[in-house]
Structure formats: structure tokens, C-alpha cells
Amino acid sequence: MLHLIAIATINTAFSWFIGSWNCHGTGYSTINTFTYAAGNKWIINRWGPKTADGGTAYIGYVSAQKRWIYKDFHNDGGFGDVTSTGPHDNVWIWSGPYYTPDGKGLHGRIIYTIKNKGEYDRSFEEPKGNGFKSDGGDVCTRLK
């Protein structure tokens, strides 16, 4: 099993995701691509087609705030502003607000779980009572 260490450089902590991934969820399939942005301090994640079903996210570590940020912009006009303290036992938990195209604010979390060298699971959860409930997800396998 992979062991990741959360440190203040994108090159060592989130670089495992660099590459292209085939992601399958309930009723859909998409390609997620992670590439370095200029300077290798940020990673750009692009997914889906250039229609309302796709989008772009920017991921990086902000040392002054001692946290990872994941800003995602959906092609339909929705956007997310989530943060994480980093990976713990191969799991990244990102939480924060998401805004629908009509401005409705939602709060939840996205969980990336590294399963093995070429696969990760991603799940979406929303608050429910004193915990969270699943709101879908997918399995992503690395493309060669």
C-alpha cells in the first residue's frame, strides 16, 4: 500500500495523481487529467467534456494557512472551495462549500482514497445529522 506524507510541496504529496485516469460512476464515465501548472506549485485537474458536465480544478498547498486547497470550477457555472489537511493513511478528505450555478450553497466533503498503484476511489458526502451520508462517487483507474 502506498504511504503518502503531507508536506509543503506539491511535488511530493499530490504528485501521485499526475496523469490521466478513467473514472466510472453511476451512469457516467469521464477522463480526469492531473497536470502541473507553471512552477510546479499547483496541479490542474480537468475532467469531463467542455460542456456543463466538465470542469477544471486547481490544487495546491498554501503554507501560510497550513492547508491544501482545491478550487474547482464546473463548466455549468457551479464552483467548489474545499480544503484538506493532507493525506492520512492514503485518504484525502476535502471539505467546504460548493455553489450551484443558481448560487445555492451546499456543504459536504469529497474523499479520495488511494487503493493501489493504479486506482483510487472518490466519494461525495453531504452532512446528515451528526455525520455524513454518501451522495455518490466513482472509481478511477490510471490510463497507460
Residue pairs with C-beta under 8 A, 6 or more apart in sequence:
1 90
1 116
2 16
2 90
2 114
2 116
2 117
3 90
4 13
4 16
4 86
4 87
4 90
4 114
5 12
5 13
5 87
6 13
6 68
6 85
6 86
6 87
6 88
7 13
8 61
8 63
9 61
10 36
10 40
10 41
10 42
10 43
10 59
10 60
10 61
11 40
13 61
13 68
13 86
13 87
14 43
14 59
14 61
14 68
15 43
16 114
17 34
17 43
17 45
17 120
18 34
18 35
18 36
18 43
19 33
19 34
19 142
19 143
20 31
20 32
20 33
20 34
20 142
20 143
21 31
21 32
21 33
21 34
21 120
21 140
21 141
21 142
21 143
22 29
22 31
22 140
22 141
22 143
23 29
23 30
23 31
23 32
23 47
23 122
23 138
23 139
23 140
24 138
24 139
24 140
25 136
25 137
25 138
25 139
26 136
28 53
28 138
30 47
30 48
30 49
30 53
30 54
31 47
31 48
31 143
32 45
32 46
32 47
32 140
33 45
33 46
33 47
34 43
34 44
34 45
34 59
35 43
35 44
35 46
36 42
36 43
36 44
37 43
37 44
37 58
41 60
41 61
42 58
42 59
42 60
43 58
43 59
43 60
44 56
44 57
44 58
44 59
45 56
45 57
45 58
45 59
45 72
46 54
46 55
46 56
46 57
47 54
47 55
47 56
47 57
48 54
48 55
48 75
50 75
51 75
52 74
52 75
52 76
53 75
53 76
54 74
54 75
55 72
55 73
55 74
55 75
56 72
56 73
57 70
57 71
57 72
57 73
57 80
58 69
58 70
58 71
58 72
59 68
59 69
59 70
59 71
60 68
60 69
61 67
61 68
61 69
61 86
62 68
62 69
67 83
67 84
67 85
67 86
68 83
68 84
68 85
68 86
68 92
68 94
69 81
69 82
69 83
70 80
70 82
70 83
70 84
70 94
70 110
71 79
71 80
71 81
72 79
72 80
72 82
73 79
74 80
74 101
76 101
77 101
78 98
78 99
78 100
78 101
79 98
79 99
80 96
80 97
80 98
80 99
81 96
81 97
81 98
82 94
82 95
82 96
82 97
82 98
82 109
82 110
83 94
83 95
83 96
84 92
84 93
84 94
84 95
86 92
87 114
90 113
90 114
91 111
91 112
91 113
91 114
92 111
92 112
93 109
93 110
93 111
94 109
94 110
94 111
94 112
95 107
95 108
95 109
95 110
96 107
96 109
97 105
97 106
97 107
98 105
98 106
98 107
98 108
99 105
99 106
100 106
106 126
107 126
107 127
108 124
108 125
108 126
108 127
108 132
108 135
109 124
109 125
109 132
110 122
110 123
110 124
110 125
111 121
111 122
111 123
111 124
111 125
112 120
112 121
112 122
113 120
113 121
113 122
113 123
114 120
115 121
117 142
118 141
118 142
119 139
119 140
119 141
119 142
120 139
120 140
121 137
121 138
121 139
121 140
122 137
122 138
122 139
122 140
123 134
123 136
123 137
124 134
124 135
124 136
124 137
125 132
125 133
125 134
125 135
126 132
126 133
126 135
